Amino acid sequence: MLAPQADISDAERERGLQRLVIEALFSNTTAALTTGVVLTAFAIHLGANNSTIGLLAALPFLTQLAQLPAIALIERLRQRKRIAVLSSVFGRLMLGVMALAPFAGSLALPGLVTATLVLCALGAVGGCAWNSWMRDLAPEDRMGRIFARRTFYATITSLLAGLGAALALEWTPERSQARDLAFAGLYAAGCAAGLYSAWIVARMPEPRMPDVDRRATHLLAQLRRPLGDLNFRRLILFLGTWQFAINFATPFFTVYLVRQLGYDMTVVMGLSIASQIANAVALRNWGTLADRYANKSVLLVAAPLYIVCIAGMAGGSQIADPAMRLAWLGALHLFMGAAVAGVTLATANIALKLSPRGEAASYLAASAVVTALAAGSAPIAGGLLADFFAVRRLELVGRWTDPEGVFTYLSLALSNWDFYFLLSAVLGLYALHRLGHVEEAGEIGRQEMLRQVVKETRGSIHNFSTVTGLKALTEFPSNLVREMQVRQRYRQIHRKRDEGRSRSG
């Protein structure tokens, strides 16, 4: 059942791709119940400080270094499905251990960190085998749509599971025994869903890996190939700088909302759910655009939007009115969810696309190792700097004084986590500069991609909407619409004129 196949029929491949989508429902249920906001809330519940929270956020990235021995293991055994399934089973059993943490007393936090370490390390080994396997299983011309569909349904499932987690935390008082039971139940359910996900993966077909020169399977030789590829090396540099930029601040969103702005976990989970809804709505369009044009073109639009949203989080502490502040944060999370959908899909797909078939394991592992070091060091640095920024404050005040009195027209006060968000945005701009050096077939410019995004978004909302007022949400200012239409007609006229000249010539 776990052995690779020399020949896979079209019917078997299609069934496997269908199971690929179904599997995501369970694996993402596991993630929604046990990672992200829930894991941070769990750590806060157990009394974790900022450094511990930063370490927990860094472990999923730092453990990607386990992909180094995983490459050699894959090349030696050449059974990617077996490695992926077994690592998934043993890794997700750690979620059962984490479910016992609320009742472990002084061992709770050390147990949580240790179990997370084992879970993430085995997940990295399995992920290395999984990525190489999917590279050979999924047709290249459908890769974007397949993984967008998988991610779309996974996001819907994550949304529902996240809502369940939010209700479980809402109905239990903080620091109570009932809250202990709520976290234990979430992690036990996540463990069960993860094990069922592994069972589905075991039923998907694995193409046999192509034969290679055994002399070239030495670990250093395998890593040397992707690093010797100039374009892939540029991609790795972009991914590393990007991961450091966004993970310097984003793991602390929950801490910022709870400790600096004073929101309870219900509001935090609600914002997370809003972000997931936007993510699900945007995914299909990003997948279509990635297949039609290029993943780099998607990144040129989605990544800057994400950076703007991160910087905009600092605005939450500047708004005094509670309703306006919550509306601001809600809007940011909606845009952030849509941007994350494009960034996540495009960064995963561009690494797959630029990896040669049969060598994807070494290429993707080299990329994962570099980005893991960058992404893993960022939240650790953030956690260590938390106390430094906590006691510092920057104020910018503009006042106009005249005989009638003093008028304050500008008041900006940055403190604590606000600095993280602005620094993260500056680092993100540098990462975008590195992206400009990556080459991908079919890429188009940012302005043309923006027009396509607008077109796809308007079409999607038009199809799903039954309310005239909802359609109005897609309307842009009339001058912008007219400008786009004029440009399109201008290009059509010139295209027809060129075609006519070529025929007459």
Residue pairs with C-beta under 8 A, 6 or more apart in sequence:
1 202
1 203
2 79
2 81
2 82
2 85
2 202
3 79
3 81
3 82
3 206
4 78
4 79
4 80
4 81
4 206
4 207
4 208
4 209
5 12
5 205
5 206
5 207
5 208
6 208
8 16
8 137
8 205
8 207
12 205
13 137
13 205
15 205
16 137
16 204
16 205
17 137
17 138
17 146
19 200
19 201
19 203
19 204
20 134
20 137
20 138
20 146
20 150
20 204
21 146
21 149
21 150
21 153
22 200
23 197
23 200
23 201
23 204
24 150
24 151
24 153
24 154
24 157
25 153
25 154
25 157
26 157
26 193
26 194
26 196
26 197
26 200
27 154
27 193
27 194
27 197
28 154
28 155
28 157
28 158
28 161
29 157
29 158
29 161
29 189
29 190
29 193
30 92
30 95
30 190
30 191
30 193
30 194
30 197
31 158
31 190
32 38
32 157
32 158
32 159
32 161
32 162
32 165
33 161
33 164
33 165
33 186
33 187
33 189
33 190
33 193
34 95
34 98
34 186
34 187
34 190
35 60
36 272
37 162
37 254
37 268
37 269
37 272
38 162
38 165
38 186
39 56
39 116
40 53
40 56
40 57
40 251
40 254
40 255
41 169
41 254
41 265
41 268
42 98
42 101
42 112
42 183
43 52
43 53
43 56
43 109
43 112
44 53
44 254
44 255
44 258
45 102
45 174
45 175
45 179
45 183
46 101
46 102
46 108
46 109
46 112
47 109
48 56
48 109
50 252
50 255
50 383
50 386
50 387
51 380
51 383
51 384
51 386
52 109
52 113
52 383
53 251
53 252
53 255
53 383
54 251
54 252
54 379
54 380
54 381
54 382
54 383
54 384
54 386
55 113
55 379
55 380
55 383
56 112
56 113
56 116
57 247
57 251
57 252
57 379
57 383
58 247
58 375
58 376
58 377
58 378
58 379
58 380
59 113
59 116
59 117
59 120
59 376
60 120
60 123
60 376
61 243
61 247
61 371
61 372
61 373
61 374
61 375
61 376
62 372
62 373
62 376
62 377
63 117
63 120
63 121
63 123
63 124
63 372
64 124
64 127
64 368
64 369
64 371
64 372
64 376
65 124
65 369
65 372
65 373
66 121
66 122
66 124
66 125
66 128
67 124
67 125
67 127
67 128
67 364
67 365
67 368
67 369
67 372
68 219
68 223
68 365
68 369
69 125
69 219
70 83
70 124
70 125
70 128
70 129
70 361
70 365
71 128
71 219
71 222
71 223
71 361
71 362
71 365
72 217
72 219
72 222
73 83
73 125
74 80
74 83
74 128
74 129
74 132
74 361
75 212
75 217
75 222
75 361
76 217
77 83
78 208
78 209
79 206
80 129
80 130
80 132
80 133
80 206
80 209
80 361
81 129
81 133
81 201
81 202
81 204
81 206
83 125
83 126
83 129
84 126
84 127
84 129
84 130
84 133
84 201
85 126
85 198
85 201
85 202
86 126
87 122
87 123
87 125
87 126
87 129
88 122
88 123
88 126
88 194
88 197
88 198
88 201
89 195
89 198
90 122
91 118
91 119
91 120
91 121
91 122
91 123
91 126
92 119
92 190
92 191
92 194
92 195
92 197
92 198
93 191
93 195
94 115
94 116
94 118
94 119
94 122
95 115
95 119
95 187
95 188
95 190
95 191
95 194
96 187
96 188
96 191
97 111
97 115
98 111
98 112
98 115
98 116
98 119
98 187
99 183
99 184
99 185
99 186
99 187
99 188
99 191
100 111
100 184
101 108
101 109
101 111
101 112
101 115
101 183
101 187
102 108
102 179
102 180
102 181
102 183
102 184
103 180
103 184
104 111
124 368
124 372
127 368
128 361
128 364
128 365
128 368
129 361
130 201
131 352
131 360
131 361
131 364
132 209
132 360
132 361
132 364
133 206
133 207
134 352
135 352
135 355
135 357
135 360
135 364
136 207
136 209
136 357
136 358
136 360
137 204
137 205
137 206
137 207
138 146
138 147
139 146
140 353
141 291
142 291
143 291
143 349
143 352
143 353
144 287
144 288
144 290
144 291
144 295
144 345
144 349
145 287
145 288
145 291
147 287
147 345
147 348
147 349
148 283
148 284
148 286
148 287
148 288
148 290
148 345
149 284
149 287
151 283
151 287
151 341
151 344
151 345
152 280
152 283
152 284
152 287
155 276
155 279
155 280
155 283
155 341
156 280
158 276
159 273
159 276
159 277
159 280
162 269
162 272
162 273
162 276
163 269
163 273
165 186
165 269
166 265
166 266
166 269
166 270
166 272
166 273
168 182
168 185
168 186
169 179
169 182
169 265
169 266
169 269
170 265
170 266
170 269
171 178
171 182
172 178
172 179
172 181
172 182
173 179
174 264
209 358
210 357
210 358
212 358
212 359
215 221
216 222
222 359
222 361
222 362
222 365
223 362
223 365
223 366
225 359
225 362
225 363
226 232
226 233
226 236
226 355
226 359
226 362
226 363
226 366
226 367
227 233
227 236
227 366
229 363
231 354
231 438
231 439
232 354
232 355
232 363
232 367
234 434
234 437
234 438
234 439
235 350
235 351
235 354
235 367
235 438
236 366
236 367
236 370
236 371
237 370
237 434
237 437
238 431
238 434
238 435
238 437
238 438
239 347
239 351
239 367
239 370
239 371
239 374
240 370
240 371
240 373
240 374
241 374
241 427
241 430
241 431
241 434
242 303
242 347
242 428
242 431
242 434
242 435
243 371
243 374
243 375
243 378
244 374
244 375
244 377
244 378
244 427
244 431
245 307
245 378
245 424
245 425
245 427
245 428
245 430
245 431
246 306
246 310
246 378
246 424
246 428
247 374
247 375
247 376
247 378
247 379
247 382
248 378
248 379
248 381
248 382
248 420
248 423
248 424
248 427
249 310
249 313
249 382
249 417
249 420
249 421
249 423
249 424
250 310
250 424
251 379
251 382
252 379
252 382
252 383
252 386
252 417
252 420
253 313
254 268
255 417
256 313
256 316
256 416
256 417
257 263
257 267
257 268
257 271
257 316
257 329
258 264
258 265
258 268
260 317
260 416
260 417
261 316
261 317
261 325
267 326
271 329
271 330
271 333
272 333
274 330
274 333
274 334
274 337
275 333
275 334
275 336
275 337
275 340
276 337
277 334
277 337
278 333
278 334
278 335
278 336
278 337
278 338
278 341
279 337
279 338
279 340
279 341
280 341
281 338
281 460
282 337
282 338
282 341
282 342
282 457
283 341
283 345
284 460
285 453
285 456
285 457
285 460
286 298
286 302
286 341
286 342
286 345
286 346
287 345
288 456
289 297
289 298
289 449
289 452
289 453
289 456
290 297
290 298
290 345
290 346
290 349
292 452
293 442
293 443
293 444
293 449
293 452
294 350
294 440
294 441
294 442
294 443
294 444
295 345
295 346
295 347
295 349
295 350
295 353
295 440
296 346
296 350
296 435
296 438
296 440
296 443
297 442
297 443
297 444
297 445
297 446
297 448
297 449
298 342
298 345
298 346
298 449
299 342
299 343
299 346
299 347
299 350
299 435
300 432
300 435
300 445
300 446
300 449
301 342
301 446
301 449
301 450
301 453
302 338
302 339
302 340
302 341
302 342
302 343
302 346
303 339
303 342
303 343
303 428
303 431
303 432
303 435
304 432
305 335
305 338
305 339
306 336
306 339
306 340
306 343
306 428
307 424
307 425
307 428
307 429
307 432
308 335
308 425
309 332
309 335
309 336
309 339
310 336
310 421
310 424
310 425
310 428
311 421
311 422
311 424
311 425
312 328
312 332
312 421
313 329
313 332
313 417
313 421
314 414
314 417
314 418
314 421
314 422
315 328
316 325
316 328
316 329
316 332
317 413
317 414
317 415
317 418
318 412
318 413
319 325
319 328
350 438
350 440
351 363
351 364
351 367
352 360
352 364
353 440
354 363
354 440
355 363
355 364
356 363
382 420
386 416
389 415
389 416
389 417
389 419
389 420
390 415
390 416
392 415
392 419
393 413
393 414
393 415
394 413
394 414
394 415
394 419
395 411
395 412
395 413
395 414
396 410
396 411
396 412
396 413
397 408
397 410
397 411
397 412
398 408
398 409
398 410
398 411
399 406
399 407
399 408
399 409
400 406
400 407
400 408
400 409
401 407
414 422
444 452
451 484
454 476
454 484
457 474
458 474
461 470
461 471
461 473
461 474
462 471
462 474
465 471
475 481
